[in-house]
């Protein structure tokens, strides 16, 4: 079902609960490659966080903002991070606590520059590196010992890692849509936000590009 203008709550729930979830299953699940012990690490994180950009825009709403070229500003990093903290955070509280690290590390790194970013804290000089794995929320690894999805782990005096399970990330995205539906049913302001973004998305965008 495509987006429609001023969709009612029933159609919104059908769109999220069926169409969007089906898209995620078709797009992301094959990249996990569950039958293989390796692979899918950057692909899954890229795809999941791009879906979160979209969900963040629907969650926050469109407020009429345009860029210097007059194009609608529908998605912002802070919208996505708010969705991670406020919706995914209800699936696993670690998203609420460390969701900004997840987004900055994997969205701005893996999408634009192939691999996730690494960080060094300005005050403490401690470093944070990325670790992706294909396993359960708590897992034991040869290189890092016991790790937990989305729980930073200190390796020595100055070095930390942020483990991310691509299986948990995928499962939590699916679960967050179900929770988002419950939130929409309970909060008419969220429905208004959703409609404002959806209505803006279906409008034609002016361009100088040609296709004749």
N, C-alpha and C positions, 0 to 999 in steps of 0.2 A: 504494500500500500504506500503510495507516494505521499509526501507532505501535502496538506491542504490548508487553505486559509481558515483561521478560527476553528480549528478542530476541537470538538468537545472532548471531555475527559475520557469517554469510552473509546473514541478513536485514538486518542493519545496513548492510552494504555495498550491498545492493540498494536499500534505502531512500535512502541518500545518493547513490549513483551513478545511480539512475534517477529516483525520485520527487522528491527535493529538487532535483536538477539540472533536471528537467523544469519544476518550479514556477518556478525562477529564469529559465529560458528564456522561459516563457510570461508571467511578470510583468515582467521587467526589459528583455529584448531589445526589445520593441515601443516602450518609452519612449526608447530610444537614438535612434530615428528615423534610421537610418544613411543613408537616402535624402535627408535634409535636412542642410544645412550647419550649422544651429543647432537648439537645442531639446534637452530631456531632461536638462539639467545638474543641477538640484536633484532631480528625480524619481529619476534613476538613483542618485545618491549616497544619498538617503534609503532607497531600497529595498535597496541593497547592504548598507548598515550595519545595517539591521534584520535582514537575514539573518545578518549576522555576530554580532549579539546572540544569536540562536538557536544558531548554531554554537559560540559561546563558552560558552554554558550546557551544551551537550553535551560540549564539550571539558573543562570544569572539573569537571562533576558537581554533583549536589545534595547538600548536607551537612546537611540538616535545619533550616536557618535559616528563621525566619518573621519577618514584620514585626509592628508593634504591633497590627494587626488579626488576627493569626494566619494570614496568607496566606503561602504558600511564597515564598521569595526564590530564584528560579531563575536570573535574569539579573542580572549586574552589569557596570558599565562595565569593571572590571578584568578580568573574564572575556573580554569582547569584545576588549580591547586585548591580552590574552595570546594570543588566537587570531590576531589581526593580526600580532603580532610573531613567534610561534612557528610558525605555519602559512603565512600569506601571506608571511611573511618568507623562507620557503624558495622562493617563486616569484620574489620580487624583494627583495633585501636592504634596499632603501630602506623597506619596510614595517616591518622590525625597528627601523630607526633613527628613523623619523619617524611610526610608526603612531599614537602617542599624539596627535600634532598632527592627523592625519587624523580620528581619532575625535572629539576634542574640538571640532574646527572644524565638521565636517559632521554628525555624529550629534546633538550637543546643540544645534547651531545650526539646521540645515536641517529637522530633524524637529519641533522644538518652536517655532521662531520664524522659519519660512519660509526664511531664507537662512543660509548658513554664518556662523560667528563670525569676528571679526577679533581679533588679539591684540596687546598691547603688553608687552614684557618689563619686569618690575619693575626689574631691575638696569640693563640697558643702554638702556632706553627705545626700543629698536628695535621696529618694528611688522611684523606678518605678516598679509598679506591673502590672500584666497582667489582662485584663478583656475581655472575649469573650462574644459576644451576638449574637442573631439571629434576625436581624432587619434591618431597613433602614440606610442610611448613617448618618443621624442625627436622634437620637431616645431619648426617655425619659425612664429612668429606675428608679425603686423604690429605689435602693441602691445608685445610683450615680447621679441622676438627669439627665439633658440633656447631652448627650455624642455624639461625632462624630467619625466615623470610621477613625482610623489612626491619630487622633488628641490628643496628650497627654493632660490630664486634671489634674490640681492641686487640690488636695482634702483638704490639710491643709498646714501648713508652710513647711513641709518636705516630704510630701507624694504625689506622682503622680500616675496616672494610664494611661495605653495605651489601649484604647478600640479598639477591632477588631471585625467587623461584619463578620461572616463566609459567609453570603449571598453576601455581597459586595466583599469579597475576591475572591469568586468563580466567580462572574460576571466580576470582573476586570481582572482576569486571562484570561477568554474567550476574553474579549475586547482587551487585550494586544497582543494576537496572531494576531488579525486582524490588529492591528497597526504595529506589527513586519513584517507582510507581506508587508504592504505599504513601510516600511523602506527598506526591501530587494529589492523591485522593483526599488527603487530610488538610491540605493547605491551598486555598484558592489563589494566593499570591504567587505560588510556584507555577500554577497553571497559567496565570497571566504572563509570567516570565517566559514560560515555554512557548506560548502563542506568539509573543512579540518577536522571539527569535525565529520561530518557524515561518511566520508571515513575512519577515524580512528576507529569509532565505529563498523563498519561492518567487520573489520579484526578480525581474531581469536586471542585470547589471550592465550599465553603459560601458562601452569600450571602443577604442580606436582600432582594435584588431579586425582584420578582414578575412573573409572566407569565401569570396566570390572568385 
